[in-house]
Amino acid sequence: MRLILLGPPGAGKGTQALRLVDRHGIIQLSTGEMLRAAVKAETPVGLRAKDIMASGGLVSDDVVIGIIADRISQPDAAKGFILDGFPRTVPQAEALDALLKSHGLALDAVLELRVNESALLDRVEKRVAQMTARGEAVRLDDTPEVLSKRLASYRAQTEPLVHYYSERRKLLTIDGMMTIEEVTAEIQRLLDALRASDKKTAAKASRRRAPANSTEGRGTAAKSAGKPASGKAKTGAVKRAAKVPKKATRPSRGGAPKKSKAAGKAKSVTKRTAKAKSAKKPAKRAVKKPAKRPARLTKGRRVL
Ligand code: ADP
């Protein structure tokens, strides 16, 4: 299994990554950890990255892509991996796509942990307090000032990846405000659903391929190969897509369309009422005082 954990600093990526490692026997590849190790060991990469990291900026794409390319090629990554902190920019995501393709590999899912920004500072402060209590060295970038810079980097450079992966139907969004246990359970539930849906799709594709080796048959199989993403949207892909449209449709949930719809409904009801009234009563009035008919209709319309 090959996964990406996406989320702002303090979202809980590291915590969930460790749980996924335990459960699935895959390795965690954290560019932040690797860079911190490089800084500590004073390697050329570490020396280049040190100040950038301390200030909350992003290390250059070339450097991190190089680190990941090396790491993914190693034997312990063969069973699968969780990328934590990478990709962090669209060029990094594109480089990862190319890298995986060159290895004949595919990404299973991108797990986005969505968290209220207001909670992040508290979480990071708590992490600092816990590390201090354990006598561990505190990260240089875990200060309120640097955190706000890291958040700004996240918003500007990393958040576009939500769109990038939702377009590619890889995104699974999880509410990162739940408890650690609940987040773990939700991730598991989504991954189970994904696996079940992928199995179904694979079975369907092989059934379609099986009947004949005719050109027609191949055409159908080829079609179905492109289809799962949209056709599958009823099962596991529902979850991938489900979270995305939510966001995408949010603007349209605003007042305007609803109001106009409701207004339209009200309009037609009122119209109908007005029509009904004018159909019934005017007949009477037409006999009595025909001149008043238009006035009533005008009144009816004004209600609209
Ligand atoms: P966070 O807890 O903020 O997600 P990480 O431990 O993942 O932090 O990374 C710490 C720092 O390392 C980042 O602020 C950044 O300077 C650098 N870094 C880590 N991963 C990347 C990356 N993929 N691209 C650029 N810089 C990175």
Boltz pocket constraint, residues with backbone or C-beta under 6 A from the ligand:
constraints:
  - pocket:
      binder: B
      contacts: [[A, 7], [A, 8], [A, 9], [A, 10], [A, 31], [A, 32], [A, 33], [A, 35], [A, 49], [A, 52], [A, 53], [A, 54], [A, 56], [A, 57], [A, 58], [A, 59], [A, 60], [A, 61], [A, 64], [A, 84], [A, 85], [A, 86], [A, 87], [A, 88], [A, 89], [A, 92], [A, 141], [A, 150]]
      max_distance: 6.0
